[in-house]
Amino acid sequence: MDKQTSAKSMNPAAYPFAAIVDQNDMKLALIINVVNPKVGGVLIRGEKGTAKSTAVRSLARLLPAQPTVADCPYNCDPALPCPACRERLAAGETLPVEERRVRVVELPVGATEDRLLGTLDLEAALSEGEARFSPGILAAANRQILYVDEVNLLDDHLVDVLLDAAAMGVNTVERESVSLSHPASFTLVGTMNPEEGELRPQLTDRFGLCVQVKGLADPALRQEVIVRQLAWEADPAAFAAAWGEEGDAIGEAIATARELMPSVQAGPGVLERVVAISLGLGTDGHRGDLTLLKGALTLAAWEGRTEATTGDVDRAALLALPHRLRRRPLAEMEFDIADKIKRI
Amino acid sequence: MKPPRNIPPATQTAYPFAAIVGQQRLKTALLLLGVDLGLGGVLLRGEKGTAKSTAARALARLLPPLTVVDGCPVGCDPAGALCSSCAARPAPLPVRQVPTPFVELPLGAGEDCLAGSLDIGAAVRRGVLSARLGLLARAHRGVLYIDEVNLLPPHLSHLVLDAAASGVAVLEREGLSLSHPARFALVASYNPEEGPLGPQLADRFGLCVRVKGEQDPALRVEVLQRRLAYENDPAAFAIQWEPEEEALRARIVKARELLPHIEVGHEARRQAALLAARANSQGQRGELACIRAARALAAWRGRESVTTELVDEVAPLALVHRAREGQSQEPPPLPRILREELPPEEVKPSRDEPSERDMQKSGGQPGQERSLRILSPGEVRPVATRLPAREATSRAQAGRRDSREVTGARGRYIRASSQRLGRGLALDATFRAAAPHQKSRRTPDGPALVVREPDIREKVRAARRGRLLLFCVDASGSMNAAARMKTTKSAVLGVLTEAYQKRDRVGLVAFGGNGARELLPPTSSVEVARRMLAELPTGGKTPLAAGLVNLAAVLERELAADPKLTPLVIIMTDGRPNVPLAASQGLSYDPEKAGNKGGGWGDGWGDGGYADREVLNLARRLRAGFRARFVVVDTDTGHHHEINLCRAMAEYMGAYCVSLRRLTTEGVLDLVRRHWE
């Protein structure tokens, strides 16, 4: 089992999420995704050193533990077992269950196709002469957060496979004498530095939300970053403890929002507003509409309401649409679309 | 623990076909395919997020359950063609009912998974050569779906299309030789933004649908509502739509029964041939597809024969992807470079009023009409008086991101080779090679699998493609046009001969008379280049702007297909444009204004003619719009008095400008070598 979990695991003493200065768009986009994984992931665009991976890692620590079949290579949910586990149940086995925290599974840029998808199990082939599947990173990422740093530098065909799995929640392997599919439903977080090249439009579109992070401009805030960073380095444990309460509050709020999520309804005019904004801004296709709506519903849940308003739609649009607007060649992505939305 | 095969149906209920909002053409095409699997597949072409794959999945769910031979790996129809193993079994064959299979061909698939391969387990343990059938077998009588078919390696797409056309899949590898029936509804989709689908490939699909997002707000709200309801509770949603699904299903069953009895009369055949000819479709596939589709439509509507009206109705579906360029009803889309607004200028021209840029930003919808206005004679505005700073970032990265031959562990694993070059072990192929010998090699206490030296297979990996060189050549009737074209031709052939093993490609755009033409779409074949460049038209005026627009279209297409490319573009002209773009595009313009020379624009370049100004505007757009390296070759022989625009153009493009008074093939080749890294 260890083979497939070798992807970098979480640092036990991560910088606390609550202590990250500013970067509110990014934080909100991440939270929306963990409250409602159906939103479809987030693409974080921005320079190096803007707390992107810190935020992802520390957020995972705030998430409630989830019951997991202990020895399932796909970390499946005992209440919704994967077919392999279902077979075991049918055979009269009892599945060992344990409460596990959400992990951040990392996909390194240099990963090969076999590592991502899984491959032929060498040991089984040699010892038993059987073509058996050895699960890859997509299997390990099921029900976890899959973090892809510099997603724009990933080989094209890997990105294709990755986003296929992200869209379907299933990884289908048809190679090297292996033919199977397994659950691979994860919260996809990708980061990229646009200066190093763009992501293909089809791939960008598959990310639910997109935010831009910038180095902080306000000197006071920058100072605050340094102060906190130094405090953290001097005594991580004390620092973590000092921020523990706020972190717990966020964790609880996420848990509450998750519970609330199924009962959130779209208020009057919300659907119409979604469509008006999409048409008004000229986004392609319908995927944007759906993400926008889900984003608005999730925002309402996050704020403890059971009805999403048109205001939620307008706010969600800032996260759900920037990467879906048609752009000029090589032009920067527009993130300041608030005015345009207001005019619609 | 043995992982199970194909999980999804248990966990996911597909979106019901009946619940798809609008998209009439899409639905018609898929229903016709459902009635007649022999239609040759449906190609869905459209922007991202327009329910292409949803519809394909929904089709499989809609199709009636099948009666199959129990225990048959292919799922033979007891009443139809049988596979070899079923044919060998004694009658009567046991049967059972199964849902219509939906098989998706993932982009990462290998050939062995598609066609099938040797069953390693059986070979090792029992020493039997038996096949493990692939996706084509599993898709028999069901739906085979390929998303992003334009990104599929060509050898795989041909394999699928061959099977789709013949209804038979052939497996010839590793000592296996067998064939089995493979009649399936092929549905493929792609987004043209991601690169084109080769015409040979497109032509092999029976029907093609252009899918667009719904623009009517009310319908769009409906789409959203249904989708949300579906996602909240797929099962309940499916139950709600089941009556309608069932009605469609029953109608398909009835139409299938009716299909063999539909008459196709002379009139209908003639109409199909006529329409196909009018669409300028090559070969006979167009009219055949028309007739087949019309027959399926007749069955769907419960008619007894195919009328010309039915042929007319299906013709758009059957012919849209076969119409040859220049003959299609829809005008080709404007290249992006003309559709989109200029990026804000970094240096303001001296005469620019402060409000002007704001006006440009807020005014109207970006679209054909508006953007043409930007370039039309009356609206041409001066560009910057000084040149904007170079975009350092995008160009600095260019070399690093160029995609090349892959030797390491990256790239797609396409096949295995017994040649030993140290490329990394292809486990699966090695085992398959070793498997048949296991019975004789195995010793009682030895390992289960004995691999010997000759069994070793290595992985062959493929990168996308090599480099791209584009020539944009002035073929106008000036003194040295013929020489220029001839030299270019031999340079093209020379580069291709040199580049043969590097997979580099070369293309040629020529401009002359009133317009520009892509004489040679980028190719790596010396033969193709020789054939396409057999005739070199020269003469007429100098529509340099049209040449640049055509060049932009080629660049746009090629870069969409492979964004990692950094093409080298060589523009050869004597720099005297005299045809405004409006004239090239067949639009009216004020000839007096267009020819209005003198006065200049204050940047010291050109003499103010609109044709000149357009060229410089386009030069700037080219530079901003594409990651390419430009070289301008000034072929002016130097006895004119008019100002030559080459140097100005080069500056606006951030390009090198080279003056080649005496053009020789070797000179051009030298240039290419020097600038192509």
Interface residues (C-beta under 8 A of the other chain):
Chain A: K38 L80 C82 P83 A84 R86 E87 R88 G110 T112 E113 L117 T119 L120 L122 A125 L126 S127 E128 G129 E130 A131 R132 F133 D155 D156 H157 D160 V161 D164 M168 G169 V170 T172 V173 E174 R175 E176 S177 V178 S179 L180 S181 H182 P183 E195 E196 G197 E198 R200 P201 Q202 D205 P262 A266 L271 E272 V274 V275 A276 S278 L279 G282 D284 G285 H286 R287 G288 D289 L290 L293 R326 R328 P329 L330 A331
Chain B: M1 K2 P3 P4 R5 N6 I7 P8 A10 T11 Q12 G46 E47 K48 G49 T50 A51 E104 L105 P106 L107 G108 A109 G110 D112 C113 L114 S117 I120 G121 V124 R125 R132 G134 L135 D147 E148 L151 N191 E193 E194 G213 E214 Q215 P217 R220 V221 V223 L224 Q225 R227 L228 E231 N232 R336 I337 E340 E341 P343 Q365 P366 E391 T393 S394 Q397 R401 A409 R410 G411 R412 Y413 A426 L427 D428 F431 R432 A435 Q438 P447 A448 L449 R464 P563 K564 R621 A624 G625 F626 R627
